[in-house]
């Protein structure tokens, strides 16, 4: 019996936010102080962290 080694490892992608409205695959555009989705227009303010 052949055993297929197929491990799906989720690569630590670049810290990109995913649009909660559009779902996986749609990342938010990185702006100066916010993220925004070019698809639905969702905007998320960046947290001031340092
Ligand atoms: Zn969106």
mmCIF file of the protein (N, C-alpha, C, O) and its ligand, coordinates in Angstrom:
data_MODEL
# 
_entry.id   MODEL 
# 
loop_
_entity.id 
_entity.type 
_entity.pdbx_number_of_molecules 
1 polymer     1 
2 non-polymer 1 
# 
_entity_poly.entity_id                      1 
_entity_poly.type                           'polypeptide(L)' 
_entity_poly.nstd_linkage                   no 
_entity_poly.nstd_monomer                   no 
_entity_poly.pdbx_seq_one_letter_code       
;(UNK)(UNK)(UNK)(UNK)(UNK)(UNK)(UNK)(UNK)(UNK)(UNK)(UNK)(UNK)(UNK)(UNK)(UNK)(UNK)
(UNK)(UNK)(UNK)(UNK)(UNK)(UNK)(UNK)(UNK)(UNK)(UNK)(UNK)(UNK)(UNK)(UNK)(UNK)(UNK)
(UNK)(UNK)(UNK)(UNK)(UNK)(UNK)(UNK)(UNK)(UNK)(UNK)(UNK)(UNK)(UNK)(UNK)(UNK)(UNK)
(UNK)(UNK)
;
_entity_poly.pdbx_seq_one_letter_code_can   XXXXXXXXXXXXXXXXXXXXXXXXXXXXXXXXXXXXXXXXXXXXXXXXXX 
_entity_poly.pdbx_strand_id                 A 
# 
loop_
_entity_poly_seq.entity_id 
_entity_poly_seq.num 
_entity_poly_seq.mon_id 
_entity_poly_seq.hetero 
1 1  UNK n 
1 2  UNK n 
1 3  UNK n 
1 4  UNK n 
1 5  UNK n 
1 6  UNK n 
1 7  UNK n 
1 8  UNK n 
1 9  UNK n 
1 10 UNK n 
1 11 UNK n 
1 12 UNK n 
1 13 UNK n 
1 14 UNK n 
1 15 UNK n 
1 16 UNK n 
1 17 UNK n 
1 18 UNK n 
1 19 UNK n 
1 20 UNK n 
1 21 UNK n 
1 22 UNK n 
1 23 UNK n 
1 24 UNK n 
1 25 UNK n 
1 26 UNK n 
1 27 UNK n 
1 28 UNK n 
1 29 UNK n 
1 30 UNK n 
1 31 UNK n 
1 32 UNK n 
1 33 UNK n 
1 34 UNK n 
1 35 UNK n 
1 36 UNK n 
1 37 UNK n 
1 38 UNK n 
1 39 UNK n 
1 40 UNK n 
1 41 UNK n 
1 42 UNK n 
1 43 UNK n 
1 44 UNK n 
1 45 UNK n 
1 46 UNK n 
1 47 UNK n 
1 48 UNK n 
1 49 UNK n 
1 50 UNK n 
# 
loop_
_struct_asym.id 
_struct_asym.entity_id 
A 1 
B 2 
# 
loop_
_chem_comp.id 
_chem_comp.type 
_chem_comp.mon_nstd_flag 
UNK 'L-peptide linking' . 
ZN  non-polymer         . 
# 
_pdbx_entity_nonpoly.entity_id   2 
_pdbx_entity_nonpoly.name        ? 
_pdbx_entity_nonpoly.comp_id     ZN 
# 
_pdbx_nonpoly_scheme.asym_id         B 
_pdbx_nonpoly_scheme.entity_id       2 
_pdbx_nonpoly_scheme.mon_id          ZN 
_pdbx_nonpoly_scheme.ndb_seq_num     1 
_pdbx_nonpoly_scheme.pdb_seq_num     101 
_pdbx_nonpoly_scheme.auth_seq_num    101 
_pdbx_nonpoly_scheme.pdb_mon_id      ZN 
_pdbx_nonpoly_scheme.auth_mon_id     ZN 
_pdbx_nonpoly_scheme.pdb_strand_id   A 
_pdbx_nonpoly_scheme.pdb_ins_code    . 
# 
loop_
_atom_site.group_PDB 
_atom_site.id 
_atom_site.type_symbol 
_atom_site.label_atom_id 
_atom_site.label_alt_id 
_atom_site.label_comp_id 
_atom_site.label_asym_id 
_atom_site.label_entity_id 
_atom_site.label_seq_id 
_atom_site.pdbx_PDB_ins_code 
_atom_site.Cartn_x 
_atom_site.Cartn_y 
_atom_site.Cartn_z 
_atom_site.occupancy 
_atom_site.B_iso_or_equiv 
_atom_site.pdbx_formal_charge 
_atom_site.auth_seq_id 
_atom_site.auth_comp_id 
_atom_site.auth_asym_id 
_atom_site.auth_atom_id 
_atom_site.pdbx_PDB_model_num 
ATOM   1   N  N  . UNK A 1 1  ? 0.839   -1.207 0.000  1.00 0.00 ? 1   UNK A N  1 
ATOM   2   C  CA . UNK A 1 1  ? 0.000   0.000  0.000  1.00 0.00 ? 1   UNK A CA 1 
ATOM   3   C  C  . UNK A 1 1  ? 0.872   1.254  0.000  1.00 0.00 ? 1   UNK A C  1 
ATOM   4   O  O  . UNK A 1 1  ? 1.750   1.435  0.843  1.00 0.00 ? 1   UNK A O  1 
ATOM   5   N  N  . UNK A 1 2  ? 0.609   2.052  -0.917 1.00 0.00 ? 2   UNK A N  1 
ATOM   6   C  CA . UNK A 1 2  ? 1.385   3.294  -0.988 1.00 0.00 ? 2   UNK A CA 1 
ATOM   7   C  C  . UNK A 1 2  ? 0.737   4.367  -0.119 1.00 0.00 ? 2   UNK A C  1 
ATOM   8   O  O  . UNK A 1 2  ? -0.460  4.645  -0.189 1.00 0.00 ? 2   UNK A O  1 
ATOM   9   N  N  . UNK A 1 3  ? 1.577   4.929  0.674  1.00 0.00 ? 3   UNK A N  1 
ATOM   10  C  CA . UNK A 1 3  ? 1.035   5.959  1.558  1.00 0.00 ? 3   UNK A CA 1 
ATOM   11  C  C  . UNK A 1 3  ? 1.424   7.341  1.045  1.00 0.00 ? 3   UNK A C  1 
ATOM   12  O  O  . UNK A 1 3  ? 2.598   7.689  0.920  1.00 0.00 ? 3   UNK A O  1 
ATOM   13  N  N  . UNK A 1 4  ? 0.432   8.067  0.769  1.00 0.00 ? 4   UNK A N  1 
ATOM   14  C  CA . UNK A 1 4  ? 0.706   9.408  0.232  1.00 0.00 ? 4   UNK A CA 1 
ATOM   15  C  C  . UNK A 1 4  ? 1.017   10.375 1.359  1.00 0.00 ? 4   UNK A C  1 
ATOM   16  O  O  . UNK A 1 4  ? 0.271   10.538 2.324  1.00 0.00 ? 4   UNK A O  1 
ATOM   17  N  N  . UNK A 1 5  ? 2.133   10.985 1.177  1.00 0.00 ? 5   UNK A N  1 
ATOM   18  C  CA . UNK A 1 5  ? 2.488   11.988 2.187  1.00 0.00 ? 5   UNK A CA 1 
ATOM   19  C  C  . UNK A 1 5  ? 2.079   13.358 1.690  1.00 0.00 ? 5   UNK A C  1 
ATOM   20  O  O  . UNK A 1 5  ? 2.749   13.989 0.872  1.00 0.00 ? 5   UNK A O  1 
ATOM   21  N  N  . UNK A 1 6  ? 0.997   13.767 2.200  1.00 0.00 ? 6   UNK A N  1 
ATOM   22  C  CA . UNK A 1 6  ? 0.501   15.059 1.728  1.00 0.00 ? 6   UNK A CA 1 
ATOM   23  C  C  . UNK A 1 6  ? 0.148   15.913 2.935  1.00 0.00 ? 6   UNK A C  1 
ATOM   24  O  O  . UNK A 1 6  ? -0.969  15.889 3.452  1.00 0.00 ? 6   UNK A O  1 
ATOM   25  N  N  . UNK A 1 7  ? 1.105   16.632 3.337  1.00 0.00 ? 7   UNK A N  1 
ATOM   26  C  CA . UNK A 1 7  ? 0.848   17.489 4.493  1.00 0.00 ? 7   UNK A CA 1 
ATOM   27  C  C  . UNK A 1 7  ? 0.544   18.909 4.048  1.00 0.00 ? 7   UNK A C  1 
ATOM   28  O  O  . UNK A 1 7  ? 1.309   19.551 3.329  1.00 0.00 ? 7   UNK A O  1 
ATOM   29  N  N  . UNK A 1 8  ? -0.557  19.342 4.487  1.00 0.00 ? 8   UNK A N  1 
ATOM   30  C  CA . UNK A 1 8  ? -0.929  20.707 4.122  1.00 0.00 ? 8   UNK A CA 1 
ATOM   31  C  C  . UNK A 1 8  ? -0.524  21.651 5.249  1.00 0.00 ? 8   UNK A C  1 
ATOM   32  O  O  . UNK A 1 8  ? -1.205  21.810 6.262  1.00 0.00 ? 8   UNK A O  1 
ATOM   33  N  N  . UNK A 1 9  ? 0.595   22.247 5.009  1.00 0.00 ? 9   UNK A N  1 
ATOM   34  C  CA . UNK A 1 9  ? 1.055   23.179 6.039  1.00 0.00 ? 9   UNK A CA 1 
ATOM   35  C  C  . UNK A 1 9  ? 0.691   24.598 5.649  1.00 0.00 ? 9   UNK A C  1 
ATOM   36  O  O  . UNK A 1 9  ? 0.973   25.063 4.544  1.00 0.00 ? 9   UNK A O  1 
ATOM   37  N  N  . UNK A 1 10 ? 0.081   25.240 6.557  1.00 0.00 ? 10  UNK A N  1 
ATOM   38  C  CA . UNK A 1 10 ? -0.293  26.619 6.264  1.00 0.00 ? 10  UNK A CA 1 
ATOM   39  C  C  . UNK A 1 10 ? 0.920   27.523 6.460  1.00 0.00 ? 10  UNK A C  1 
ATOM   40  O  O  . UNK A 1 10 ? 1.430   27.708 7.564  1.00 0.00 ? 10  UNK A O  1 
ATOM   41  N  N  . UNK A 1 11 ? 1.337   28.055 5.367  1.00 0.00 ? 11  UNK A N  1 
ATOM   42  C  CA . UNK A 1 11 ? 2.514   28.914 5.432  1.00 0.00 ? 11  UNK A CA 1 
ATOM   43  C  C  . UNK A 1 11 ? 2.188   30.220 6.149  1.00 0.00 ? 11  UNK A C  1 
ATOM   44  O  O  . UNK A 1 11 ? 1.133   30.823 5.953  1.00 0.00 ? 11  UNK A O  1 
ATOM   45  N  N  . UNK A 1 12 ? 3.099   30.613 6.954  1.00 0.00 ? 12  UNK A N  1 
ATOM   46  C  CA . UNK A 1 12 ? 2.911   31.907 7.633  1.00 0.00 ? 12  UNK A CA 1 
ATOM   47  C  C  . UNK A 1 12 ? 3.047   33.049 6.653  1.00 0.00 ? 12  UNK A C  1 
ATOM   48  O  O  . UNK A 1 12 ? 4.088   33.694 6.532  1.00 0.00 ? 12  UNK A O  1 
ATOM   49  N  N  . UNK A 1 13 ? 1.968   33.262 5.975  1.00 0.00 ? 13  UNK A N  1 
ATOM   50  C  CA . UNK A 1 13 ? 1.935   34.299 4.967  1.00 0.00 ? 13  UNK A CA 1 
ATOM   51  C  C  . UNK A 1 13 ? 2.341   35.641 5.550  1.00 0.00 ? 13  UNK A C  1 
ATOM   52  O  O  . UNK A 1 13 ? 2.424   35.823 6.765  1.00 0.00 ? 13  UNK A O  1 
ATOM   53  N  N  . UNK A 1 14 ? 2.580   36.535 4.677  1.00 0.00 ? 14  UNK A N  1 
ATOM   54  C  CA . UNK A 1 14 ? 2.862   37.886 5.153  1.00 0.00 ? 14  UNK A CA 1 
ATOM   55  C  C  . UNK A 1 14 ? 1.668   38.368 5.957  1.00 0.00 ? 14  UNK A C  1 
ATOM   56  O  O  . UNK A 1 14 ? 0.511   38.087 5.642  1.00 0.00 ? 14  UNK A O  1 
ATOM   57  N  N  . UNK A 1 15 ? 1.988   39.084 6.977  1.00 0.00 ? 15  UNK A N  1 
ATOM   58  C  CA . UNK A 1 15 ? 0.917   39.545 7.855  1.00 0.00 ? 15  UNK A CA 1 
ATOM   59  C  C  . UNK A 1 15 ? -0.120  40.337 7.083  1.00 0.00 ? 15  UNK A C  1 
ATOM   60  O  O  . UNK A 1 15 ? -0.128  41.568 7.075  1.00 0.00 ? 15  UNK A O  1 
ATOM   61  N  N  . UNK A 1 16 ? -0.987  39.589 6.441  1.00 0.00 ? 16  UNK A N  1 
ATOM   62  C  CA . UNK A 1 16 ? -2.024  40.274 5.688  1.00 0.00 ? 16  UNK A CA 1 
ATOM   63  C  C  . UNK A 1 16 ? -3.364  39.984 6.313  1.00 0.00 ? 16  UNK A C  1 
ATOM   64  O  O  . UNK A 1 16 ? -3.688  38.849 6.664  1.00 0.00 ? 16  UNK A O  1 
ATOM   65  N  N  . UNK A 1 17 ? -4.113  41.021 6.437  1.00 0.00 ? 17  UNK A N  1 
ATOM   66  C  CA . UNK A 1 17 ? -5.436  40.843 7.032  1.00 0.00 ? 17  UNK A CA 1 
ATOM   67  C  C  . UNK A 1 17 ? -6.386  40.319 5.976  1.00 0.00 ? 17  UNK A C  1 
ATOM   68  O  O  . UNK A 1 17 ? -6.323  40.696 4.806  1.00 0.00 ? 17  UNK A O  1 
ATOM   69  N  N  . UNK A 1 18 ? -7.245  39.463 6.408  1.00 0.00 ? 18  UNK A N  1 
ATOM   70  C  CA . UNK A 1 18 ? -8.236  38.909 5.497  1.00 0.00 ? 18  UNK A CA 1 
ATOM   71  C  C  . UNK A 1 18 ? -9.569  39.591 5.729  1.00 0.00 ? 18  UNK A C  1 
ATOM   72  O  O  . UNK A 1 18 ? -9.991  39.803 6.866  1.00 0.00 ? 18  UNK A O  1 
ATOM   73  N  N  . UNK A 1 19 ? -10.208 39.922 4.655  1.00 0.00 ? 19  UNK A N  1 
ATOM   74  C  CA . UNK A 1 19 ? -11.492 40.592 4.777  1.00 0.00 ? 19  UNK A CA 1 
ATOM   75  C  C  . UNK A 1 19 ? -12.511 39.640 5.400  1.00 0.00 ? 19  UNK A C  1 
ATOM   76  O  O  . UNK A 1 19 ? -12.745 38.552 4.873  1.00 0.00 ? 19  UNK A O  1 
ATOM   77  N  N  . UNK A 1 20 ? -13.113 40.038 6.510  1.00 0.00 ? 20  UNK A N  1 
ATOM   78  C  CA . UNK A 1 20 ? -14.087 39.188 7.186  1.00 0.00 ? 20  UNK A CA 1 
ATOM   79  C  C  . UNK A 1 20 ? -15.382 39.081 6.396  1.00 0.00 ? 20  UNK A C  1 
ATOM   80  O  O  . UNK A 1 20 ? -16.197 38.190 6.634  1.00 0.00 ? 20  UNK A O  1 
ATOM   81  N  N  . UNK A 1 21 ? -15.558 39.974 5.478  1.00 0.00 ? 21  UNK A N  1 
ATOM   82  C  CA . UNK A 1 21 ? -16.806 39.958 4.696  1.00 0.00 ? 21  UNK A CA 1 
ATOM   83  C  C  . UNK A 1 21 ? -16.646 39.086 3.465  1.00 0.00 ? 21  UNK A C  1 
ATOM   84  O  O  . UNK A 1 21 ? -17.518 38.284 3.132  1.00 0.00 ? 21  UNK A O  1 
ATOM   85  N  N  . UNK A 1 22 ? -15.506 39.260 2.791  1.00 0.00 ? 22  UNK A N  1 
ATOM   86  C  CA . UNK A 1 22 ? -15.267 38.502 1.567  1.00 0.00 ? 22  UNK A CA 1 
ATOM   87  C  C  . UNK A 1 22 ? -14.732 37.113 1.883  1.00 0.00 ? 22  UNK A C  1 
ATOM   88  O  O  . UNK A 1 22 ? -14.915 36.165 1.119  1.00 0.00 ? 22  UNK A O  1 
ATOM   89  N  N  . UNK A 1 23 ? -14.063 37.020 3.033  1.00 0.00 ? 23  UNK A N  1 
ATOM   90  C  CA . UNK A 1 23 ? -13.570 35.725 3.437  1.00 0.00 ? 23  UNK A CA 1 
ATOM   91  C  C  . UNK A 1 23 ? -12.159 35.448 2.973  1.00 0.00 ? 23  UNK A C  1 
ATOM   92  O  O  . UNK A 1 23 ? -11.439 36.334 2.514  1.00 0.00 ? 23  UNK A O  1 
ATOM   93  N  N  . UNK A 1 24 ? -11.794 34.204 3.107  1.00 0.00 ? 24  UNK A N  1 
ATOM   94  C  CA . UNK A 1 24 ? -10.429 33.787 2.806  1.00 0.00 ? 24  UNK A CA 1 
ATOM   95  C  C  . UNK A 1 24 ? -10.091 34.081 1.338  1.00 0.00 ? 24  UNK A C  1 
ATOM   96  O  O  . UNK A 1 24 ? -10.897 33.855 0.435  1.00 0.00 ? 24  UNK A O  1 
ATOM   97  N  N  . UNK A 1 25 ? -8.908  34.577 1.142  1.00 0.00 ? 25  UNK A N  1 
ATOM   98  C  CA . UNK A 1 25 ? -8.482  34.841 -0.225 1.00 0.00 ? 25  UNK A CA 1 
ATOM   99  C  C  . UNK A 1 25 ? -8.513  36.311 -0.560 1.00 0.00 ? 25  UNK A C  1 
ATOM   100 O  O  . UNK A 1 25 ? -7.837  36.769 -1.481 1.00 0.00 ? 25  UNK A O  1 
ATOM   101 N  N  . UNK A 1 26 ? -9.295  37.038 0.187  1.00 0.00 ? 26  UNK A N  1 
ATOM   102 C  CA . UNK A 1 26 ? -9.371  38.473 -0.058 1.00 0.00 ? 26  UNK A CA 1 
ATOM   103 C  C  . UNK A 1 26 ? -8.672  39.214 1.067  1.00 0.00 ? 26  UNK A C  1 
ATOM   104 O  O  . UNK A 1 26 ? -9.162  39.286 2.194  1.00 0.00 ? 26  UNK A O  1 
ATOM   105 N  N  . UNK A 1 27 ? -7.537  39.751 0.737  1.00 0.00 ? 27  UNK A N  1 
ATOM   106 C  CA . UNK A 1 27 ? -6.790  40.457 1.775  1.00 0.00 ? 27  UNK A CA 1 
ATOM   107 C  C  . UNK A 1 27 ? -7.086  41.947 1.718  1.00 0.00 ? 27  UNK A C  1 
ATOM   108 O  O  . UNK A 1 27 ? -7.442  42.507 0.681  1.00 0.00 ? 27  UNK A O  1 
ATOM   109 N  N  . UNK A 1 28 ? -6.921  42.553 2.872  1.00 0.00 ? 28  UNK A N  1 
ATOM   110 C  CA . UNK A 1 28 ? -7.188  43.979 2.965  1.00 0.00 ? 28  UNK A CA 1 
ATOM   111 C  C  . UNK A 1 28 ? -5.957  44.761 2.530  1.00 0.00 ? 28  UNK A C  1 
ATOM   112 O  O  . UNK A 1 28 ? -4.822  44.372 2.808  1.00 0.00 ? 28  UNK A O  1 
ATOM   113 N  N  . UNK A 1 29 ? -6.196  45.836 1.863  1.00 0.00 ? 29  UNK A N  1 
ATOM   114 C  CA . UNK A 1 29 ? -5.100  46.686 1.428  1.00 0.00 ? 29  UNK A CA 1 
ATOM   115 C  C  . UNK A 1 29 ? -4.507  47.407 2.632  1.00 0.00 ? 29  UNK A C  1 
ATOM   116 O  O  . UNK A 1 29 ? -5.218  47.912 3.501  1.00 0.00 ? 29  UNK A O  1 
ATOM   117 N  N  . UNK A 1 30 ? -3.206  47.434 2.646  1.00 0.00 ? 30  UNK A N  1 
ATOM   118 C  CA . UNK A 1 30 ? -2.525  48.033 3.792  1.00 0.00 ? 30  UNK A CA 1 
ATOM   119 C  C  . UNK A 1 30 ? -2.332  49.527 3.581  1.00 0.00 ? 30  UNK A C  1 
ATOM   120 O  O  . UNK A 1 30 ? -1.551  49.957 2.731  1.00 0.00 ? 30  UNK A O  1 
ATOM   121 N  N  . UNK A 1 31 ? -3.040  50.290 4.352  1.00 0.00 ? 31  UNK A N  1 
ATOM   122 C  CA . UNK A 1 31 ? -2.897  51.736 4.278  1.00 0.00 ? 31  UNK A CA 1 
ATOM   123 C  C  . UNK A 1 31 ? -2.112  52.238 5.477  1.00 0.00 ? 31  UNK A C  1 
ATOM   124 O  O  . UNK A 1 31 ? -1.700  51.478 6.353  1.00 0.00 ? 31  UNK A O  1 
ATOM   125 N  N  . UNK A 1 32 ? -1.928  53.522 5.479  1.00 0.00 ? 32  UNK A N  1 
ATOM   126 C  CA . UNK A 1 32 ? -1.119  54.117 6.534  1.00 0.00 ? 32  UNK A CA 1 
ATOM   127 C  C  . UNK A 1 32 ? -1.660  53.787 7.921  1.00 0.00 ? 32  UNK A C  1 
ATOM   128 O  O  . UNK A 1 32 ? -0.925  53.330 8.797  1.00 0.00 ? 32  UNK A O  1 
ATOM   129 N  N  . UNK A 1 33 ? -2.914  54.017 8.099  1.00 0.00 ? 33  UNK A N  1 
ATOM   130 C  CA . UNK A 1 33 ? -3.474  53.793 9.439  1.00 0.00 ? 33  UNK A CA 1 
ATOM   131 C  C  . UNK A 1 33 ? -4.720  52.925 9.404  1.00 0.00 ? 33  UNK A C  1 
ATOM   132 O  O  . UNK A 1 33 ? -5.506  52.898 10.352 1.00 0.00 ? 33  UNK A O  1 
ATOM   133 N  N  . UNK A 1 34 ? -4.882  52.231 8.314  1.00 0.00 ? 34  UNK A N  1 
ATOM   134 C  CA . UNK A 1 34 ? -6.064  51.357 8.244  1.00 0.00 ? 34  UNK A CA 1 
ATOM   135 C  C  . UNK A 1 34 ? -5.898  50.324 7.154  1.00 0.00 ? 34  UNK A C  1 
ATOM   136 O  O  . UNK A 1 34 ? -5.033  50.423 6.284  1.00 0.00 ? 34  UNK A O  1 
ATOM   137 N  N  . UNK A 1 35 ? -6.757  49.337 7.236  1.00 0.00 ? 35  UNK A N  1 
ATOM   138 C  CA . UNK A 1 35 ? -6.813  48.333 6.190  1.00 0.00 ? 35  UNK A CA 1 
ATOM   139 C  C  . UNK A 1 35 ? -8.152  48.496 5.491  1.00 0.00 ? 35  UNK A C  1 
ATOM   140 O  O  . UNK A 1 35 ? -9.160  48.822 6.118  1.00 0.00 ? 35  UNK A O  1 
ATOM   141 N  N  . UNK A 1 36 ? -8.148  48.271 4.216  1.00 0.00 ? 36  UNK A N  1 
ATOM   142 C  CA . UNK A 1 36 ? -9.415  48.382 3.522  1.00 0.00 ? 36  UNK A CA 1 
ATOM   143 C  C  . UNK A 1 36 ? -9.514  47.336 2.430  1.00 0.00 ? 36  UNK A C  1 
ATOM   144 O  O  . UNK A 1 36 ? -8.525  46.956 1.804  1.00 0.00 ? 36  UNK A O  1 
ATOM   145 N  N  . UNK A 1 37 ? -10.733 46.885 2.225  1.00 0.00 ? 37  UNK A N  1 
ATOM   146 C  CA . UNK A 1 37 ? -10.977 45.888 1.199  1.00 0.00 ? 37  UNK A CA 1 
ATOM   147 C  C  . UNK A 1 37 ? -11.425 46.587 -0.075 1.00 0.00 ? 37  UNK A C  1 
ATOM   148 O  O  . UNK A 1 37 ? -12.344 47.405 -0.058 1.00 0.00 ? 37  UNK A O  1 
ATOM   149 N  N  . UNK A 1 38 ? -10.774 46.258 -1.164 1.00 0.00 ? 38  UNK A N  1 
ATOM   150 C  CA . UNK A 1 38 ? -11.130 46.894 -2.430 1.00 0.00 ? 38  UNK A CA 1 
ATOM   151 C  C  . UNK A 1 38 ? -12.328 46.238 -3.075 1.00 0.00 ? 38  UNK A C  1 
ATOM   152 O  O  . UNK A 1 38 ? -12.825 46.685 -4.108 1.00 0.00 ? 38  UNK A O  1 
ATOM   153 N  N  . UNK A 1 39 ? -12.781 45.170 -2.448 1.00 0.00 ? 39  UNK A N  1 
ATOM   154 C  CA . UNK A 1 39 ? -13.892 44.434 -3.030 1.00 0.00 ? 39  UNK A CA 1 
ATOM   155 C  C  . UNK A 1 39 ? -15.222 44.943 -2.501 1.00 0.00 ? 39  UNK A C  1 
ATOM   156 O  O  . UNK A 1 39 ? -16.132 45.288 -3.255 1.00 0.00 ? 39  UNK A O  1 
ATOM   157 N  N  . UNK A 1 40 ? -15.302 44.978 -1.176 1.00 0.00 ? 40  UNK A N  1 
ATOM   158 C  CA . UNK A 1 40 ? -16.576 45.360 -0.572 1.00 0.00 ? 40  UNK A CA 1 
ATOM   159 C  C  . UNK A 1 40 ? -16.491 46.716 0.130  1.00 0.00 ? 40  UNK A C  1 
ATOM   160 O  O  . UNK A 1 40 ? -17.506 47.312 0.491  1.00 0.00 ? 40  UNK A O  1 
ATOM   161 N  N  . UNK A 1 41 ? -15.273 47.181 0.312  1.00 0.00 ? 41  UNK A N  1 
ATOM   162 C  CA . UNK A 1 41 ? -15.129 48.484 0.939  1.00 0.00 ? 41  UNK A CA 1 
ATOM   163 C  C  . UNK A 1 41 ? -14.995 48.443 2.434  1.00 0.00 ? 41  UNK A C  1 
ATOM   164 O  O  . UNK A 1 41 ? -15.037 49.472 3.108  1.00 0.00 ? 41  UNK A O  1 
ATOM   165 N  N  . UNK A 1 42 ? -14.836 47.250 2.943  1.00 0.00 ? 42  UNK A N  1 
ATOM   166 C  CA . UNK A 1 42 ? -14.675 47.092 4.382  1.00 0.00 ? 42  UNK A CA 1 
ATOM   167 C  C  . UNK A 1 42 ? -13.404 47.793 4.844  1.00 0.00 ? 42  UNK A C  1 
ATOM   168 O  O  . UNK A 1 42 ? -12.355 47.662 4.214  1.00 0.00 ? 42  UNK A O  1 
ATOM   169 N  N  . UNK A 1 43 ? -13.494 48.527 5.928  1.00 0.00 ? 43  UNK A N  1 
ATOM   170 C  CA . UNK A 1 43 ? -12.332 49.245 6.440  1.00 0.00 ? 43  UNK A CA 1 
ATOM   171 C  C  . UNK A 1 43 ? -12.099 48.885 7.897  1.00 0.00 ? 43  UNK A C  1 
ATOM   172 O  O  . UNK A 1 43 ? -13.027 48.807 8.702  1.00 0.00 ? 43  UNK A O  1 
ATOM   173 N  N  . UNK A 1 44 ? -10.867 48.675 8.198  1.00 0.00 ? 44  UNK A N  1 
ATOM   174 C  CA . UNK A 1 44 ? -10.516 48.345 9.584  1.00 0.00 ? 44  UNK A CA 1 
ATOM   175 C  C  . UNK A 1 44 ? -9.355  49.228 10.016 1.00 0.00 ? 44  UNK A C  1 
ATOM   176 O  O  . UNK A 1 44 ? -8.300  49.278 9.383  1.00 0.00 ? 44  UNK A O  1 
ATOM   177 N  N  . UNK A 1 45 ? -9.595  49.911 11.104 1.00 0.00 ? 45  UNK A N  1 
ATOM   178 C  CA . UNK A 1 45 ? -8.551  50.809 11.588 1.00 0.00 ? 45  UNK A CA 1 
ATOM   179 C  C  . UNK A 1 45 ? -7.411  50.004 12.197 1.00 0.00 ? 45  UNK A C  1 
ATOM   180 O  O  . UNK A 1 45 ? -7.610  48.974 12.841 1.00 0.00 ? 45  UNK A O  1 
ATOM   181 N  N  . UNK A 1 46 ? -6.225  50.515 11.968 1.00 0.00 ? 46  UNK A N  1 
ATOM   182 C  CA . UNK A 1 46 ? -5.053  49.856 12.546 1.00 0.00 ? 46  UNK A CA 1 
ATOM   183 C  C  . UNK A 1 46 ? -4.954  50.204 14.017 1.00 0.00 ? 46  UNK A C  1 
ATOM   184 O  O  . UNK A 1 46 ? -5.226  51.329 14.436 1.00 0.00 ? 46  UNK A O  1 
ATOM   185 N  N  . UNK A 1 47 ? -4.563  49.219 14.775 1.00 0.00 ? 47  UNK A N  1 
ATOM   186 C  CA . UNK A 1 47 ? -4.389  49.463 16.194 1.00 0.00 ? 47  UNK A CA 1 
ATOM   187 C  C  . UNK A 1 47 ? -3.031  50.101 16.423 1.00 0.00 ? 47  UNK A C  1 
ATOM   188 O  O  . UNK A 1 47 ? -2.013  49.673 15.878 1.00 0.00 ? 47  UNK A O  1 
ATOM   189 N  N  . UNK A 1 48 ? -3.050  51.116 17.228 1.00 0.00 ? 48  UNK A N  1 
ATOM   190 C  CA . UNK A 1 48 ? -1.792  51.798 17.497 1.00 0.00 ? 48  UNK A CA 1 
ATOM   191 C  C  . UNK A 1 48 ? -0.954  50.928 18.412 1.00 0.00 ? 48  UNK A C  1 
ATOM   192 O  O  . UNK A 1 48 ? -1.199  50.821 19.613 1.00 0.00 ? 48  UNK A O  1 
ATOM   193 N  N  . UNK A 1 49 ? 0.005   50.336 17.823 1.00 0.00 ? 49  UNK A N  1 
ATOM   194 C  CA . UNK A 1 49 ? 0.861   49.433 18.590 1.00 0.00 ? 49  UNK A CA 1 
ATOM   195 C  C  . UNK A 1 49 ? 2.326   49.794 18.364 1.00 0.00 ? 49  UNK A C  1 
ATOM   196 O  O  . UNK A 1 49 ? 3.001   49.221 17.508 1.00 0.00 ? 49  UNK A O  1 
ATOM   197 N  N  . UNK A 1 50 ? 2.770   50.697 19.103 1.00 0.00 ? 50  UNK A N  1 
ATOM   198 C  CA . UNK A 1 50 ? 4.148   51.123 18.935 1.00 0.00 ? 50  UNK A CA 1 
ATOM   199 C  C  . UNK A 1 50 ? 4.263   52.102 17.823 1.00 0.00 ? 50  UNK A C  1 
ATOM   200 O  O  . UNK A 1 50 ? 5.361   52.578 17.531 1.00 0.00 ? 50  UNK A O  1 
HETATM 201 ZN ZN . ZN  B 2 .  ? -14.249 42.627 1.417  1.00 0.00 ? 101 ZN  A ZN 1 
# 
